[in-house]
Amino acid sequence: MNTKKSRLVSLVLPLVCSGAVMAGEKLGSPKGFSVCTECHGTVGQSAIPGWPPIAGTSKAELVSKLKGYRANFVLESVMTDVAHNFTDSQIDEIADYYSQLPKVEQ
């Protein structure tokens, strides 16, 4: 990610996510899900041009990636900032939800 985009995301993401948590919890979605919808949408299709869709990705792959982001294996990643507070249970629920959606082509 380029520095300009990274800076913008780091400034905007906390504001977006704080409001998103309340919205997602009202939907009865997995805890933490609303943070995902800001970029990936409720159907797992990226809301941001150039970002990959996640709908239909295997649960094992999503769990692995989310745990990797949480462990900071990918430096300077927006996903590291998003996933750093997810519990194993939240990661499991989020991965379960998106893995059951129909695959979205980019």
Gaussian input, Z-matrix of N, CA and C with variables (Angstrom, degrees):
# hf/3-21g

backbone

0 1
 N
 C     1     B1
 C     2     B2     1     A1
 N     3     B3     2     A2     1     D1
 C     4     B4     3     A3     2     D2
 C     5     B5     4     A4     3     D3
 N     6     B6     5     A5     4     D4
 C     7     B7     6     A6     5     D5
 C     8     B8     7     A7     6     D6
 N     9     B9     8     A8     7     D7
 C    10    B10     9     A9     8     D8
 C    11    B11    10    A10     9     D9
 N    12    B12    11    A11    10    D10
 C    13    B13    12    A12    11    D11
 C    14    B14    13    A13    12    D12
 N    15    B15    14    A14    13    D13
 C    16    B16    15    A15    14    D14
 C    17    B17    16    A16    15    D15
 N    18    B18    17    A17    16    D16
 C    19    B19    18    A18    17    D17
 C    20    B20    19    A19    18    D18
 N    21    B21    20    A20    19    D19
 C    22    B22    21    A21    20    D20
 C    23    B23    22    A22    21    D21
 N    24    B24    23    A23    22    D22
 C    25    B25    24    A24    23    D23
 C    26    B26    25    A25    24    D24
 N    27    B27    26    A26    25    D25
 C    28    B28    27    A27    26    D26
 C    29    B29    28    A28    27    D27
 N    30    B30    29    A29    28    D28
 C    31    B31    30    A30    29    D29
 C    32    B32    31    A31    30    D30
 N    33    B33    32    A32    31    D31
 C    34    B34    33    A33    32    D32
 C    35    B35    34    A34    33    D33
 N    36    B36    35    A35    34    D34
 C    37    B37    36    A36    35    D35
 C    38    B38    37    A37    36    D36
 N    39    B39    38    A38    37    D37
 C    40    B40    39    A39    38    D38
 C    41    B41    40    A40    39    D39
 N    42    B42    41    A41    40    D40
 C    43    B43    42    A42    41    D41
 C    44    B44    43    A43    42    D42
 N    45    B45    44    A44    43    D43
 C    46    B46    45    A45    44    D44
 C    47    B47    46    A46    45    D45
 N    48    B48    47    A47    46    D46
 C    49    B49    48    A48    47    D47
 C    50    B50    49    A49    48    D48
 N    51    B51    50    A50    49    D49
 C    52    B52    51    A51    50    D50
 C    53    B53    52    A52    51    D51
 N    54    B54    53    A53    52    D52
 C    55    B55    54    A54    53    D53
 C    56    B56    55    A55    54    D54
 N    57    B57    56    A56    55    D55
 C    58    B58    57    A57    56    D56
 C    59    B59    58    A58    57    D57
 N    60    B60    59    A59    58    D58
 C    61    B61    60    A60    59    D59
 C    62    B62    61    A61    60    D60
 N    63    B63    62    A62    61    D61
 C    64    B64    63    A63    62    D62
 C    65    B65    64    A64    63    D63
 N    66    B66    65    A65    64    D64
 C    67    B67    66    A66    65    D65
 C    68    B68    67    A67    66    D66
 N    69    B69    68    A68    67    D67
 C    70    B70    69    A69    68    D68
 C    71    B71    70    A70    69    D69
 N    72    B72    71    A71    70    D70
 C    73    B73    72    A72    71    D71
 C    74    B74    73    A73    72    D72
 N    75    B75    74    A74    73    D73
 C    76    B76    75    A75    74    D74
 C    77    B77    76    A76    75    D75
 N    78    B78    77    A77    76    D76
 C    79    B79    78    A78    77    D77
 C    80    B80    79    A79    78    D78
 N    81    B81    80    A80    79    D79
 C    82    B82    81    A81    80    D80
 C    83    B83    82    A82    81    D81
 N    84    B84    83    A83    82    D82
 C    85    B85    84    A84    83    D83
 C    86    B86    85    A85    84    D84
 N    87    B87    86    A86    85    D85
 C    88    B88    87    A87    86    D86
 C    89    B89    88    A88    87    D87
 N    90    B90    89    A89    88    D88
 C    91    B91    90    A90    89    D89
 C    92    B92    91    A91    90    D90
 N    93    B93    92    A92    91    D91
 C    94    B94    93    A93    92    D92
 C    95    B95    94    A94    93    D93
 N    96    B96    95    A95    94    D94
 C    97    B97    96    A96    95    D95
 C    98    B98    97    A97    96    D96
 N    99    B99    98    A98    97    D97
 C   100   B100    99    A99    98    D98
 C   101   B101   100   A100    99    D99
 N   102   B102   101   A101   100   D100
 C   103   B103   102   A102   101   D101
 C   104   B104   103   A103   102   D102
 N   105   B105   104   A104   103   D103
 C   106   B106   105   A105   104   D104
 C   107   B107   106   A106   105   D105
 N   108   B108   107   A107   106   D106
 C   109   B109   108   A108   107   D107
 C   110   B110   109   A109   108   D108
 N   111   B111   110   A110   109   D109
 C   112   B112   111   A111   110   D110
 C   113   B113   112   A112   111   D111
 N   114   B114   113   A113   112   D112
 C   115   B115   114   A114   113   D113
 C   116   B116   115   A115   114   D114
 N   117   B117   116   A116   115   D115
 C   118   B118   117   A117   116   D116
 C   119   B119   118   A118   117   D117
 N   120   B120   119   A119   118   D118
 C   121   B121   120   A120   119   D119
 C   122   B122   121   A121   120   D120
 N   123   B123   122   A122   121   D121
 C   124   B124   123   A123   122   D122
 C   125   B125   124   A124   123   D123
 N   126   B126   125   A125   124   D124
 C   127   B127   126   A126   125   D125
 C   128   B128   127   A127   126   D126
 N   129   B129   128   A128   127   D127
 C   130   B130   129   A129   128   D128
 C   131   B131   130   A130   129   D129
 N   132   B132   131   A131   130   D130
 C   133   B133   132   A132   131   D131
 C   134   B134   133   A133   132   D132
 N   135   B135   134   A134   133   D133
 C   136   B136   135   A135   134   D134
 C   137   B137   136   A136   135   D135
 N   138   B138   137   A137   136   D136
 C   139   B139   138   A138   137   D137
 C   140   B140   139   A139   138   D138
 N   141   B141   140   A140   139   D139
 C   142   B142   141   A141   140   D140
 C   143   B143   142   A142   141   D141
 N   144   B144   143   A143   142   D142
 C   145   B145   144   A144   143   D143
 C   146   B146   145   A145   144   D144
 N   147   B147   146   A146   145   D145
 C   148   B148   147   A147   146   D146
 C   149   B149   148   A148   147   D147
 N   150   B150   149   A149   148   D148
 C   151   B151   150   A150   149   D149
 C   152   B152   151   A151   150   D150
 N   153   B153   152   A152   151   D151
 C   154   B154   153   A153   152   D152
 C   155   B155   154   A154   153   D153
 N   156   B156   155   A155   154   D154
 C   157   B157   156   A156   155   D155
 C   158   B158   157   A157   156   D156
 N   159   B159   158   A158   157   D157
 C   160   B160   159   A159   158   D158
 C   161   B161   160   A160   159   D159
 N   162   B162   161   A161   160   D160
 C   163   B163   162   A162   161   D161
 C   164   B164   163   A163   162   D162
 N   165   B165   164   A164   163   D163
 C   166   B166   165   A165   164   D164
 C   167   B167   166   A166   165   D165
 N   168   B168   167   A167   166   D166
 C   169   B169   168   A168   167   D167
 C   170   B170   169   A169   168   D168
 N   171   B171   170   A170   169   D169
 C   172   B172   171   A171   170   D170
 C   173   B173   172   A172   171   D171
 N   174   B174   173   A173   172   D172
 C   175   B175   174   A174   173   D173
 C   176   B176   175   A175   174   D174
 N   177   B177   176   A176   175   D175
 C   178   B178   177   A177   176   D176
 C   179   B179   178   A178   177   D177
 N   180   B180   179   A179   178   D178
 C   181   B181   180   A180   179   D179
 C   182   B182   181   A181   180   D180
 N   183   B183   182   A182   181   D181
 C   184   B184   183   A183   182   D182
 C   185   B185   184   A184   183   D183
 N   186   B186   185   A185   184   D184
 C   187   B187   186   A186   185   D185
 C   188   B188   187   A187   186   D186
 N   189   B189   188   A188   187   D187
 C   190   B190   189   A189   188   D188
 C   191   B191   190   A190   189   D189
 N   192   B192   191   A191   190   D190
 C   193   B193   192   A192   191   D191
 C   194   B194   193   A193   192   D192
 N   195   B195   194   A194   193   D193
 C   196   B196   195   A195   194   D194
 C   197   B197   196   A196   195   D195
 N   198   B198   197   A197   196   D196
 C   199   B199   198   A198   197   D197
 C   200   B200   199   A199   198   D198
 N   201   B201   200   A200   199   D199
 C   202   B202   201   A201   200   D200
 C   203   B203   202   A202   201   D201
 N   204   B204   203   A203   202   D202
 C   205   B205   204   A204   203   D203
 C   206   B206   205   A205   204   D204
 N   207   B207   206   A206   205   D205
 C   208   B208   207   A207   206   D206
 C   209   B209   208   A208   207   D207
 N   210   B210   209   A209   208   D208
 C   211   B211   210   A210   209   D209
 C   212   B212   211   A211   210   D210
 N   213   B213   212   A212   211   D211
 C   214   B214   213   A213   212   D212
 C   215   B215   214   A214   213   D213
 N   216   B216   215   A215   214   D214
 C   217   B217   216   A216   215   D215
 C   218   B218   217   A217   216   D216
 N   219   B219   218   A218   217   D217
 C   220   B220   219   A219   218   D218
 C   221   B221   220   A220   219   D219
 N   222   B222   221   A221   220   D220
 C   223   B223   222   A222   221   D221
 C   224   B224   223   A223   222   D222
 N   225   B225   224   A224   223   D223
 C   226   B226   225   A225   224   D224
 C   227   B227   226   A226   225   D225
 N   228   B228   227   A227   226   D226
 C   229   B229   228   A228   227   D227
 C   230   B230   229   A229   228   D228
 N   231   B231   230   A230   229   D229
 C   232   B232   231   A231   230   D230
 C   233   B233   232   A232   231   D231
 N   234   B234   233   A233   232   D232
 C   235   B235   234   A234   233   D233
 C   236   B236   235   A235   234   D234
 N   237   B237   236   A236   235   D235
 C   238   B238   237   A237   236   D236
 C   239   B239   238   A238   237   D237
 N   240   B240   239   A239   238   D238
 C   241   B241   240   A240   239   D239
 C   242   B242   241   A241   240   D240
 N   243   B243   242   A242   241   D241
 C   244   B244   243   A243   242   D242
 C   245   B245   244   A244   243   D243
 N   246   B246   245   A245   244   D244
 C   247   B247   246   A246   245   D245
 C   248   B248   247   A247   246   D246
 N   249   B249   248   A248   247   D247
 C   250   B250   249   A249   248   D248
 C   251   B251   250   A250   249   D249
 N   252   B252   251   A251   250   D250
 C   253   B253   252   A252   251   D251
 C   254   B254   253   A253   252   D252
 N   255   B255   254   A254   253   D253
 C   256   B256   255   A255   254   D254
 C   257   B257   256   A256   255   D255
 N   258   B258   257   A257   256   D256
 C   259   B259   258   A258   257   D257
 C   260   B260   259   A259   258   D258
 N   261   B261   260   A260   259   D259
 C   262   B262   261   A261   260   D260
 C   263   B263   262   A262   261   D261
 N   264   B264   263   A263   262   D262
 C   265   B265   264   A264   263   D263
 C   266   B266   265   A265   264   D264
 N   267   B267   266   A266   265   D265
 C   268   B268   267   A267   266   D266
 C   269   B269   268   A268   267   D267
 N   270   B270   269   A269   268   D268
 C   271   B271   270   A270   269   D269
 C   272   B272   271   A271   270   D270
 N   273   B273   272   A272   271   D271
 C   274   B274   273   A273   272   D272
 C   275   B275   274   A274   273   D273
 N   276   B276   275   A275   274   D274
 C   277   B277   276   A276   275   D275
 C   278   B278   277   A277   276   D276
 N   279   B279   278   A278   277   D277
 C   280   B280   279   A279   278   D278
 C   281   B281   280   A280   279   D279
 N   282   B282   281   A281   280   D280
 C   283   B283   282   A282   281   D281
 C   284   B284   283   A283   282   D282
 N   285   B285   284   A284   283   D283
 C   286   B286   285   A285   284   D284
 C   287   B287   286   A286   285   D285
 N   288   B288   287   A287   286   D286
 C   289   B289   288   A288   287   D287
 C   290   B290   289   A289   288   D288
 N   291   B291   290   A290   289   D289
 C   292   B292   291   A291   290   D290
 C   293   B293   292   A292   291   D291
 N   294   B294   293   A293   292   D292
 C   295   B295   294   A294   293   D293
 C   296   B296   295   A295   294   D294
 N   297   B297   296   A296   295   D295
 C   298   B298   297   A297   296   D296
 C   299   B299   298   A298   297   D297
 N   300   B300   299   A299   298   D298
 C   301   B301   300   A300   299   D299
 C   302   B302   301   A301   300   D300
 N   303   B303   302   A302   301   D301
 C   304   B304   303   A303   302   D302
 C   305   B305   304   A304   303   D303
 N   306   B306   305   A305   304   D304
 C   307   B307   306   A306   305   D305
 C   308   B308   307   A307   306   D306
 N   309   B309   308   A308   307   D307
 C   310   B310   309   A309   308   D308
 C   311   B311   310   A310   309   D309
 N   312   B312   311   A311   310   D310
 C   313   B313   312   A312   311   D311
 C   314   B314   313   A313   312   D312
 N   315   B315   314   A314   313   D313
 C   316   B316   315   A315   314   D314
 C   317   B317   316   A316   315   D315

   B1=1.4462
   B2=1.5206
   B3=1.3390
   B4=1.4585
   B5=1.5264
   B6=1.3097
   B7=1.4630
   B8=1.5191
   B9=1.3282
   B10=1.4719
   B11=1.5318
   B12=1.3324
   B13=1.4664
   B14=1.5203
   B15=1.3296
   B16=1.4516
   B17=1.5249
   B18=1.3366
   B19=1.4655
   B20=1.5197
   B21=1.3203
   B22=1.4574
   B23=1.5180
   B24=1.3156
   B25=1.4563
   B26=1.5215
   B27=1.3373
   B28=1.4617
   B29=1.5214
   B30=1.3236
   B31=1.4663
   B32=1.5262
   B33=1.3215
   B34=1.4663
   B35=1.5170
   B36=1.3281
   B37=1.4569
   B38=1.5261
   B39=1.3360
   B40=1.4701
   B41=1.5299
   B42=1.3141
   B43=1.4646
   B44=1.5180
   B45=1.3155
   B46=1.4592
   B47=1.5212
   B48=1.3242
   B49=1.4605
   B50=1.5161
   B51=1.3102
   B52=1.4674
   B53=1.5231
   B54=1.3084
   B55=1.4591
   B56=1.5067
   B57=1.3161
   B58=1.4552
   B59=1.5164
   B60=1.3027
   B61=1.4608
   B62=1.5084
   B63=1.3126
   B64=1.4644
   B65=1.5159
   B66=1.3218
   B67=1.4612
   B68=1.5220
   B69=1.3236
   B70=1.4602
   B71=1.5032
   B72=1.3120
   B73=1.4518
   B74=1.5219
   B75=1.3390
   B76=1.4607
   B77=1.5299
   B78=1.3346
   B79=1.4589
   B80=1.5213
   B81=1.3231
   B82=1.4559
   B83=1.5173
   B84=1.2989
   B85=1.4592
   B86=1.5184
   B87=1.3345
   B88=1.4616
   B89=1.5225
   B90=1.3144
   B91=1.4640
   B92=1.5255
   B93=1.3172
   B94=1.4501
   B95=1.5210
   B96=1.3219
   B97=1.4630
   B98=1.5170
   B99=1.3176
   B100=1.4591
   B101=1.5173
   B102=1.3170
   B103=1.4570
   B104=1.5276
   B105=1.3080
   B106=1.4629
   B107=1.5260
   B108=1.3247
   B109=1.4657
   B110=1.5192
   B111=1.3081
   B112=1.4593
   B113=1.5200
   B114=1.3109
   B115=1.4642
   B116=1.5279
   B117=1.3466
   B118=1.4627
   B119=1.5232
   B120=1.3161
   B121=1.4572
   B122=1.5198
   B123=1.3216
   B124=1.4623
   B125=1.5248
   B126=1.3316
   B127=1.4656
   B128=1.5219
   B129=1.3430
   B130=1.4499
   B131=1.5078
   B132=1.3277
   B133=1.4550
   B134=1.5250
   B135=1.2889
   B136=1.4541
   B137=1.5144
   B138=1.3298
   B139=1.4576
   B140=1.5234
   B141=1.3179
   B142=1.4572
   B143=1.5224
   B144=1.3372
   B145=1.4653
   B146=1.5331
   B147=1.3278
   B148=1.4534
   B149=1.5171
   B150=1.3227
   B151=1.4661
   B152=1.5139
   B153=1.3296
   B154=1.4663
   B155=1.5287
   B156=1.3323
   B157=1.4624
   B158=1.5237
   B159=1.3302
   B160=1.4672
   B161=1.5241
   B162=1.3159
   B163=1.4643
   B164=1.5164
   B165=1.3245
   B166=1.4527
   B167=1.5141
   B168=1.3233
   B169=1.4629
   B170=1.5300
   B171=1.3144
   B172=1.4585
   B173=1.5273
   B174=1.3216
   B175=1.4573
   B176=1.5217
   B177=1.3334
   B178=1.4675
   B179=1.5314
   B180=1.3342
   B181=1.4600
   B182=1.5280
   B183=1.3275
   B184=1.4610
   B185=1.5296
   B186=1.3291
   B187=1.4679
   B188=1.5215
   B189=1.3206
   B190=1.4601
   B191=1.5290
   B192=1.3101
   B193=1.4674
   B194=1.5269
   B195=1.3306
   B196=1.4641
   B197=1.5230
   B198=1.3197
   B199=1.4679
   B200=1.5277
   B201=1.3091
   B202=1.4580
   B203=1.5220
   B204=1.3265
   B205=1.4704
   B206=1.5320
   B207=1.3208
   B208=1.4670
   B209=1.5256
   B210=1.3160
   B211=1.4585
   B212=1.5362
   B213=1.3293
   B214=1.4621
   B215=1.5350
   B216=1.3358
   B217=1.4590
   B218=1.5227
   B219=1.3387
   B220=1.4531
   B221=1.5282
   B222=1.3113
   B223=1.4603
   B224=1.5313
   B225=1.3089
   B226=1.4634
   B227=1.5260
   B228=1.2963
   B229=1.4574
   B230=1.5233
   B231=1.3239
   B232=1.4571
   B233=1.5197
   B234=1.3248
   B235=1.4588
   B236=1.5235
   B237=1.3122
   B238=1.4583
   B239=1.5202
   B240=1.3441
   B241=1.4660
   B242=1.5293
   B243=1.3226
   B244=1.4595
   B245=1.5275
   B246=1.3146
   B247=1.4684
   B248=1.5213
   B249=1.3025
   B250=1.4687
   B251=1.5248
   B252=1.3226
   B253=1.4672
   B254=1.5315
   B255=1.3220
   B256=1.4631
   B257=1.5245
   B258=1.3173
   B259=1.4585
   B260=1.5280
   B261=1.3252
   B262=1.4659
   B263=1.5206
   B264=1.3271
   B265=1.4612
   B266=1.5356
   B267=1.3151
   B268=1.4680
   B269=1.5246
   B270=1.3136
   B271=1.4620
   B272=1.5196
   B273=1.3160
   B274=1.4636
   B275=1.5346
   B276=1.3171
   B277=1.4671
   B278=1.5239
   B279=1.3254
   B280=1.4651
   B281=1.5305
   B282=1.3130
   B283=1.4693
   B284=1.5232
   B285=1.3152
   B286=1.4603
   B287=1.5289
   B288=1.3207
   B289=1.4753
   B290=1.5269
   B291=1.3295
   B292=1.4706
   B293=1.5206
   B294=1.3231
   B295=1.4677
   B296=1.5256
   B297=1.3189
   B298=1.4639
   B299=1.5155
   B300=1.3258
   B301=1.4619
   B302=1.5165
   B303=1.3381
   B304=1.4706
   B305=1.5323
   B306=1.3137
   B307=1.4692
   B308=1.5304
   B309=1.3178
   B310=1.4580
   B311=1.5227
   B312=1.3198
   B313=1.4629
   B314=1.5133
   B315=1.3105
   B316=1.4617
   B317=1.4846
   A1=107.16
   A2=116.83
   A3=117.74
   A4=110.91
   A5=115.92
   A6=121.89
   A7=112.08
   A8=117.12
   A9=121.28
   A10=110.47
   A11=116.34
   A12=121.02
   A13=110.50
   A14=116.50
   A15=121.48
   A16=111.55
   A17=116.73
   A18=120.56
   A19=111.16
   A20=116.56
   A21=121.23
   A22=110.44
   A23=116.60
   A24=121.03
   A25=110.57
   A26=117.23
   A27=119.61
   A28=112.05
   A29=117.77
   A30=121.04
   A31=112.01
   A32=116.63
   A33=121.50
   A34=112.88
   A35=118.00
   A36=122.09
   A37=113.76
   A38=120.11
   A39=118.80
   A40=112.83
   A41=117.42
   A42=120.37
   A43=111.01
   A44=115.79
   A45=120.92
   A46=110.35
   A47=116.13
   A48=120.82
   A49=112.87
   A50=118.15
   A51=119.46
   A52=111.12
   A53=117.62
   A54=120.38
   A55=112.34
   A56=116.54
   A57=121.15
   A58=112.25
   A59=118.09
   A60=120.59
   A61=110.65
   A62=117.08
   A63=119.95
   A64=110.81
   A65=118.29
   A66=121.14
   A67=110.95
   A68=117.83
   A69=121.67
   A70=112.55
   A71=117.72
   A72=120.45
   A73=111.05
   A74=117.35
   A75=120.53
   A76=110.86
   A77=116.87
   A78=120.93
   A79=112.76
   A80=117.51
   A81=120.45
   A82=111.57
   A83=117.14
   A84=123.38
   A85=109.81
   A86=116.80
   A87=118.92
   A88=110.97
   A89=116.80
   A90=120.47
   A91=108.36
   A92=116.95
   A93=122.19
   A94=112.56
   A95=117.20
   A96=123.12
   A97=112.62
   A98=117.37
   A99=120.55
   A100=111.60
   A101=117.75
   A102=120.27
   A103=109.05
   A104=117.03
   A105=122.25
   A106=111.90
   A107=115.76
   A108=119.84
   A109=113.23
   A110=117.77
   A111=119.80
   A112=112.02
   A113=117.48
   A114=121.14
   A115=112.95
   A116=116.41
   A117=120.42
   A118=113.21
   A119=118.14
   A120=121.37
   A121=112.03
   A122=116.45
   A123=120.84
   A124=111.92
   A125=116.88
   A126=120.26
   A127=112.09
   A128=116.92
   A129=120.56
   A130=115.52
   A131=117.14
   A132=121.09
   A133=107.07
   A134=116.86
   A135=121.51
   A136=112.15
   A137=115.33
   A138=122.16
   A139=110.33
   A140=116.78
   A141=122.13
   A142=108.29
   A143=117.39
   A144=120.23
   A145=112.35
   A146=115.22
   A147=121.23
   A148=114.59
   A149=117.64
   A150=120.23
   A151=108.02
   A152=117.68
   A153=120.62
   A154=113.58
   A155=115.75
   A156=119.10
   A157=109.12
   A158=116.73
   A159=119.49
   A160=112.99
   A161=118.32
   A162=120.93
   A163=110.15
   A164=115.73
   A165=120.89
   A166=114.66
   A167=116.82
   A168=120.30
   A169=107.26
   A170=117.55
   A171=119.08
   A172=110.76
   A173=114.58
   A174=120.41
   A175=110.58
   A176=116.87
   A177=120.90
   A178=110.84
   A179=117.03
   A180=120.43
   A181=111.01
   A182=116.93
   A183=120.13
   A184=111.52
   A185=116.88
   A186=120.43
   A187=109.74
   A188=116.55
   A189=121.25
   A190=111.14
   A191=116.26
   A192=119.93
   A193=111.26
   A194=117.28
   A195=119.56
   A196=111.66
   A197=116.40
   A198=119.03
   A199=111.04
   A200=117.10
   A201=121.15
   A202=111.76
   A203=115.89
   A204=119.42
   A205=110.08
   A206=115.90
   A207=120.24
   A208=111.10
   A209=117.02
   A210=121.88
   A211=112.57
   A212=115.93
   A213=122.51
   A214=112.30
   A215=116.78
   A216=120.52
   A217=111.98
   A218=117.00
   A219=121.91
   A220=107.16
   A221=115.84
   A222=119.98
   A223=111.62
   A224=116.02
   A225=124.07
   A226=111.97
   A227=116.88
   A228=121.77
   A229=109.58
   A230=115.48
   A231=120.02
   A232=109.43
   A233=116.26
   A234=120.00
   A235=112.12
   A236=118.14
   A237=120.52
   A238=109.75
   A239=116.00
   A240=120.20
   A241=111.69
   A242=116.56
   A243=120.95
   A244=111.28
   A245=117.58
   A246=122.09
   A247=114.66
   A248=118.77
   A249=119.72
   A250=114.40
   A251=118.59
   A252=120.56
   A253=113.80
   A254=117.95
   A255=119.76
   A256=110.27
   A257=115.74
   A258=120.91
   A259=108.66
   A260=116.98
   A261=119.91
   A262=110.84
   A263=116.52
   A264=121.02
   A265=110.89
   A266=117.06
   A267=120.48
   A268=110.60
   A269=116.78
   A270=120.86
   A271=109.95
   A272=117.14
   A273=121.70
   A274=111.13
   A275=116.80
   A276=120.70
   A277=112.35
   A278=116.39
   A279=120.58
   A280=109.94
   A281=116.64
   A282=121.23
   A283=110.81
   A284=116.70
   A285=121.22
   A286=110.60
   A287=116.43
   A288=121.24
   A289=111.06
   A290=116.73
   A291=119.75
   A292=112.63
   A293=118.59
   A294=120.55
   A295=111.92
   A296=117.20
   A297=121.17
   A298=113.13
   A299=117.75
   A300=121.43
   A301=110.75
   A302=117.07
   A303=119.18
   A304=110.47
   A305=115.67
   A306=121.65
   A307=109.39
   A308=115.86
   A309=122.34
   A310=107.34
   A311=116.38
   A312=120.24
   A313=109.04
   A314=114.14
   A315=120.40
   A316=111.55
   D1=136.87
   D2=-179.36
   D3=-73.39
   D4=159.92
   D5=-173.08
   D6=-61.80
   D7=-41.72
   D8=-178.74
   D9=-62.65
   D10=-46.78
   D11=179.26
   D12=-64.93
   D13=-41.66
   D14=179.52
   D15=-60.91
   D16=-43.41
   D17=178.68
   D18=-63.33
   D19=-44.29
   D20=179.90
   D21=-60.65
   D22=-47.01
   D23=-179.90
   D24=-62.13
   D25=-41.77
   D26=-178.73
   D27=-66.15
   D28=-26.34
   D29=177.77
   D30=-83.05
   D31=-37.96
   D32=-174.48
   D33=-87.85
   D34=-35.64
   D35=-173.80
   D36=-53.90
   D37=-47.03
   D38=-179.98
   D39=-60.35
   D40=-35.18
   D41=178.96
   D42=-69.70
   D43=-43.86
   D44=179.69
   D45=-63.65
   D46=-46.40
   D47=-175.45
   D48=-67.12
   D49=-34.58
   D50=-178.22
   D51=-63.89
   D52=-40.42
   D53=177.06
   D54=-76.67
   D55=-29.58
   D56=-177.45
   D57=-68.84
   D58=-35.12
   D59=-178.48
   D60=-59.12
   D61=-45.70
   D62=-179.86
   D63=-64.82
   D64=-40.97
   D65=-178.71
   D66=-63.67
   D67=-44.36
   D68=-179.03
   D69=-66.33
   D70=-38.19
   D71=-179.63
   D72=-66.51
   D73=-30.16
   D74=177.24
   D75=-67.81
   D76=-28.56
   D77=-179.55
   D78=-77.45
   D79=-9.99
   D80=-177.68
   D81=74.67
   D82=23.61
   D83=-179.98
   D84=-82.64
   D85=170.97
   D86=176.85
   D87=-54.89
   D88=144.33
   D89=178.85
   D90=-61.74
   D91=130.09
   D92=-177.16
   D93=94.41
   D94=-15.24
   D95=-177.41
   D96=-57.53
   D97=-38.82
   D98=-175.55
   D99=-62.35
   D100=-30.00
   D101=176.36
   D102=-64.41
   D103=-37.02
   D104=-179.81
   D105=-66.92
   D106=-38.57
   D107=-173.83
   D108=-66.30
   D109=-23.21
   D110=-179.97
   D111=-61.56
   D112=-33.49
   D113=179.99
   D114=-109.97
   D115=-32.77
   D116=-174.65
   D117=-104.70
   D118=-6.21
   D119=-179.74
   D120=68.85
   D121=168.78
   D122=-178.97
   D123=-74.26
   D124=-17.21
   D125=179.84
   D126=-105.62
   D127=8.64
   D128=174.68
   D129=77.97
   D130=13.11
   D131=176.59
   D132=-99.84
   D133=127.87
   D134=-174.39
   D135=-53.38
   D136=133.10
   D137=176.20
   D138=-90.35
   D139=-5.94
   D140=-178.83
   D141=-118.97
   D142=122.55
   D143=-178.23
   D144=-53.78
   D145=132.71
   D146=177.94
   D147=90.97
   D148=-11.29
   D149=178.62
   D150=-90.41
   D151=141.34
   D152=-173.17
   D153=-72.78
   D154=144.18
   D155=172.53
   D156=-72.73
   D157=151.37
   D158=-179.44
   D159=-118.50
   D160=-8.68
   D161=179.65
   D162=-60.49
   D163=135.04
   D164=177.00
   D165=80.63
   D166=0.51
   D167=174.49
   D168=-71.96
   D169=143.48
   D170=-176.71
   D171=-60.81
   D172=148.40
   D173=179.77
   D174=-59.45
   D175=-42.68
   D176=-179.02
   D177=-60.19
   D178=-41.66
   D179=179.93
   D180=-66.98
   D181=-43.31
   D182=179.28
   D183=-63.94
   D184=-43.53
   D185=178.22
   D186=-60.76
   D187=-46.07
   D188=-179.18
   D189=-60.18
   D190=-46.33
   D191=-178.60
   D192=-66.69
   D193=-44.65
   D194=-179.53
   D195=-63.00
   D196=-40.81
   D197=177.62
   D198=-67.54
   D199=-34.25
   D200=175.97
   D201=-65.47
   D202=-44.21
   D203=176.52
   D204=-62.33
   D205=-43.96
   D206=-179.72
   D207=-60.09
   D208=-36.09
   D209=-179.71
   D210=-83.00
   D211=1.69
   D212=177.19
   D213=66.44
   D214=35.50
   D215=177.07
   D216=-72.81
   D217=-23.53
   D218=178.37
   D219=-110.11
   D220=106.41
   D221=-176.22
   D222=-72.03
   D223=146.79
   D224=177.76
   D225=54.98
   D226=42.27
   D227=178.79
   D228=-106.81
   D229=138.47
   D230=174.64
   D231=-60.24
   D232=-37.17
   D233=-178.77
   D234=-65.53
   D235=-30.00
   D236=175.84
   D237=-63.13
   D238=-41.65
   D239=177.61
   D240=-65.02
   D241=-36.26
   D242=-178.26
   D243=-74.34
   D244=-44.77
   D245=-170.67
   D246=-87.23
   D247=-7.27
   D248=-171.62
   D249=-61.12
   D250=-24.12
   D251=179.72
   D252=-105.78
   D253=1.62
   D254=179.63
   D255=-67.55
   D256=138.28
   D257=172.99
   D258=-84.69
   D259=166.43
   D260=175.67
   D261=-58.36
   D262=-38.03
   D263=-179.86
   D264=-64.95
   D265=-43.64
   D266=178.50
   D267=-63.28
   D268=-43.74
   D269=179.01
   D270=-60.45
   D271=-43.09
   D272=179.34
   D273=-62.05
   D274=-44.89
   D275=-179.90
   D276=-65.79
   D277=-43.37
   D278=179.85
   D279=-64.49
   D280=-45.91
   D281=179.78
   D282=-62.93
   D283=-40.50
   D284=178.17
   D285=-61.06
   D286=-45.59
   D287=-179.18
   D288=-60.65
   D289=-56.50
   D290=-175.28
   D291=-67.84
   D292=-30.33
   D293=-179.59
   D294=-69.32
   D295=-24.23
   D296=-178.67
   D297=-86.26
   D298=-9.52
   D299=177.80
   D300=-77.53
   D301=153.89
   D302=176.40
   D303=-62.74
   D304=143.02
   D305=-179.89
   D306=-59.33
   D307=136.50
   D308=179.04
   D309=-110.98
   D310=126.26
   D311=178.66
   D312=-85.58
   D313=145.59
   D314=-178.50
   D315=-79.62

